Amino acid sequence: MIFSGKGAIVIAYLIALAATCAATPLVRRLALRAGAVDQPSERKAHQRSLPSWGGLAIIVGFLVAALAAGAAHQMPLRSFLGILIGALLVALVGLVDDRKELPAKLKLALQIVSVTPLLLAGVTIEMISHPFARHQAVTLAPWLSGLVTVAWVVGVTNAINLIDGLDGLAAGVAAISCVALAFIALLWGQLGVAILCAALAGAAVGFLPWNWHPAAIFMGDTGAYFLGYVIAAVTIQGAFKMAAAIAIFVPLLVLAVPLLDTLLSPLRRLLRGRAAFAPDRDHLHHRLVALGIPGSRVVLLTYAVTAVCSGIAIWISRAR
């Protein structure tokens, strides 16, 4: 059955929420049997071993919901398949990394390769709107379009992964961002994009009962990579296609928290004479915890900031 209009968006959200919540305990047992367990260390906040393939439940919930709500019928099939295949490829990288940690350079190379399905499907940033001139945009040369697309997708993918440092943080931020992106896509008549965003939001919320402090399972790189990749892809298919001055600001506002942390992290490390991509416990959420703020409050504070930024993005989208 193919749903239409706003009903498809609600259905996608609810199905993803229910499917992910139901699948998570099964995935938890699978991760424990497979030895996909995240061990405590000096750069991690948790103090006990926990299974880390929770992202598989998010993927299941998203796929079931997107297909049931008819996302493939509301957008170009080539675009839908490009997003889906690319997201599954990068999730596979995360799946292997959660089981046996891969070298950082190899992970980056594989993340770049995973953008290939998007490029082949034409899901690319072909133009960048002029931030101070309404209805004006700079059209990018094909080679530059490809480079910008790769940089955006890899950047957002890692941004979501970097904020996955406290129980419930990445899932909640992703859910709030996707709800906002769904509203914005609906405002602009992009029903297929709205369905994908709603499905991803529902999957993230469905995972939260198992990931809230004290977490019973982590999404791992499997989930963080999948969430980040799909969010990056839907903003390309949606927000970056808006022929208005606001287009460039919408994804930046919605993803303000993870993007800011991602931009500051390598700069901070370089200033301290360390490798730009060396892991540490000095991200924004870690700093707040170090100030004595309980982790759960830091998570809620981050949710609030994300919600405010997303609200502003929705507001300026209405004023197109």
N, C-alpha and C positions, 0 to 999 in steps of 0.2 A: 504493500500500500504506500502510495506517495502522498505526503501531506503538502499543503501549500500555504503560503502567506506566513503570518506570525505564528500560526499553529505549529508549523514545521520547526520553528526555532524553539518553542517551548518543549515540544516532543523530543527534540534532539538533546536538550539540556537534561530533561528528566530521565530519558533512557540511559544517557551516559552516566549520570549520577548513580542510578540503581545498578547498572551493569558493573561499574568500577567498584562500588562498595561490596557487591557480591563476589567479585573476582579476587579482591585483595587477599582475603584469608587463604584462598587456594594458591595464589602466587607466593604468599609467605611460606607455605609449606614446601612449595617447589624450590624456592631459593635456599631454604635450609638444607634440603636434600642435595642440592647441587653445589653447596658450599659457597654460594654467593652471599658472603657475610661481610659487613663493614666492621672492621676492628677499631677499637679506640686508639687514639694517638694524641700526641701533644698539640697537633694542629686541628683536632676535631673536638666538637663540644660534647659529644655523647661519651658516657663512661662505661658502656657495656656493648657487647657484640650484638649487631642487629642485621637481619636479612636486608638486602639492598636491591632487589629486583622489582620493587613496587611499581616501577614504571610500566611493567608489562600489563598490570591491571588498568592503568590509565590508557594504554594503547588499545586494549580490548574494549573498554568503555567507549572510547572515541570512535573506533571503527564501527561498532555495532550501531551507535547513535547516528553517525554520519550517513551510513548506508540506509538505515531504517527511515530517516527523515528525508531522504532523497536529495542529498547535497549534490550528487553527481548529475542530477537532472536540472539543477538550478544554476549551473556554471559550465563553462566549456569542459568537456570530458578530459581533454588533454591536460588542462590546468589541474583538474582534480587528481588525475593519476600522477602528474608530476609532483604535486605536493605530497601525496600519499607515499609514493615510492621513495622519494628523497627522505621523508621523515622516518620511514622504516629502516632505510640504510643507516642513517645516523644513530638511530636507536640500537641497531645491531652493534655499532661501534661501542656505544655505552654499555651494552649487555656484556660484551667481552671484557671491557675495562673494569666493570664491577666484579667480574670473576677473577681476572688476572690483570693487574694494573699495566696499562700500555704506556710507552714513552710519550711525553707531551708532544714532541714533533710529529710522531706517527699519528697521534689522535688528530692533530691539526690538519695534517695532510688528508686523512680520511674524511674529516668534516668538509674540507674543500671539495673532495671528490663527490660527496653526497649532494652537493648543490647541482651537479650535472643534470639530474632529471628535471629540475626547475628550468634550467637554461634551455634544455631541449623542448620543454613544454611551452616556452615563451613567457613563463612567469618571471619577468625581469623588471628591473627599475629602468624604464626607458627614458624617463624625464624626471626632472626635479623642479618642483614649482618654485617660482620666485617668491621669497618670503615677504616682499614688500610691494608686490605688484599683482593685483587680482587678475586671475585668468591668464597669467603669463608663466611660461615654464621654459626651462633649458632642456632641449632634446639631446640626449647623450649618444655619442657614436657607439656602434655595436660592441666594440671591444671594451669601451669604458663602461657601458651598461652591464656587461658581464662581470667586470671587476667590482663595480659598486654593488651588484647583486650578491656576489660571493662574500664581500666584506660585511654587508648587512646581515646576511643569514648566519654566517659563522659568528659574527659579533653578538647577535641576539641569542643564539644557541648557547654560547659560553656565558653570556650575562645571566641567563636563568640558572645555569649550573653554578655560577659563583655565589649566588644568593642562597643556594640550598645548603645553608650552614646551621640553621636552627629548625627544630621540629615545626612543621607546618608552614614555614616561611615561603618557600618557592611555590608550593601548591596554591597557597592563598593569594599571593601576588599574581600568579598566572591566571587564577580564576577571576579576580577583579579586573585585570587587564582585558581578558577575553570577553567578559560581560560588556565592558565599555566598547570594545571593538565590534561586538555584535550589534549594539545600539547604533553605532556610527554607520556600519554597513547597511543596516535597515533604513536609516535616514537617507542614504544615498542609493537605495534601490538595489543593493547587492545581496540578494537573498541567499545565494549559495555561500558566500563568504560569511554571512551572519549565521547560517546553520553550522558551519565548521567551527566558528568561534563559540557558539552555544554548546556544541558537543564537547569542545575542549574544556570549557568552563565547568560543565557538569562532571566531566571525568576528574578534574582537579578537586572539585568539592567532594565528590564521592570517595576520593582517596584520603581526605582530611581526617575522618574519624579514626583511621588507623595510623595517621602520621602526626596527629596532634600530641603535644607533650603530655606524658612520656610516650614517645613513638613506639609502635610495635613493628614498624617496617619503614625503610627509607625508599624513596623513588629511585635513588641512585643516579648515575649518569644516564642510564637507560631512559628514565622518565624526564630528567632535566633536559637532555638533548632533544627528546621528542617534543616536549612542550615548547622549548625555545625555537626549534626549527619550524613547527607549524605556525607559531605566532609570527615569526619573521615572514613566512610565506604568505599568510593571509593579509598581512599589512601591505605586501607588494601587490597582491591581487586586488586589494581593496583600497586602503588609504593612499598609497602612492599613485593610484590611478585617478585621483581627484584632480581635476583641472582648476585648482584654486590656490590662492596663496596659503591657505591654512593647511594644505595637504602635507607639507613637510613637517609641520608641528604636531600633527595628530599622533603618529606613532612614537615620536620622541617624548611627548607628554605622557602617554599611556604607559610607556616603558621607562619612565624617568628614573625610578629607583635602581633597577638592575643595570641600566646603561651608565648611570653616574658612577656606580660602584666599579663597573668594569673599566671605565676610563681612568678612574683614580688609582686603581690597583697597580697596574704596571708602572705608572708614573711614580707612585710612592716607593716601589721597590727599587727603581732605577736611582732615585735620589738617595737611597740608603746603600747604594753600591751592590745591590743584589740583582739576580736575573729577573727580567721583566715578568716572566710567567712562573716564577717559583711559588709554590703554594705557601700560604701563611694563615695566621689567625688575626689578621688586621683589617678585615673588611668592615664596612659600616656597622653591620649588626654585631660583629665581635667587639668593636669599640664601645658600643652602647652597653653591652653586657659587662665589659671591663669597668665601666663607670658605676656599676652596681645595680643596674636596672635588670630585673628578672627577665629571662629569655622570653617567656610568654608575653610579657608587656612590650618587649622590643618587637615581637612579631605583630602584635595588635597595632602598635604605633606605625609600623611599616605598612600594614594594611590601610591605615587611615590616610597616610601620605599618598599611597597609590590611588586610593579612592578619590581623593581631592584632585589629584592630577588628571585622573580619568574623567572626573566630572567636568573639569575645565575643557578637556578635549571634546567631550560630547557637546558642551555649550557652544564652542566655537564652530563645531561642525554644523550645528543648527543654523548658524548665522552665515551660511555660505552665500 
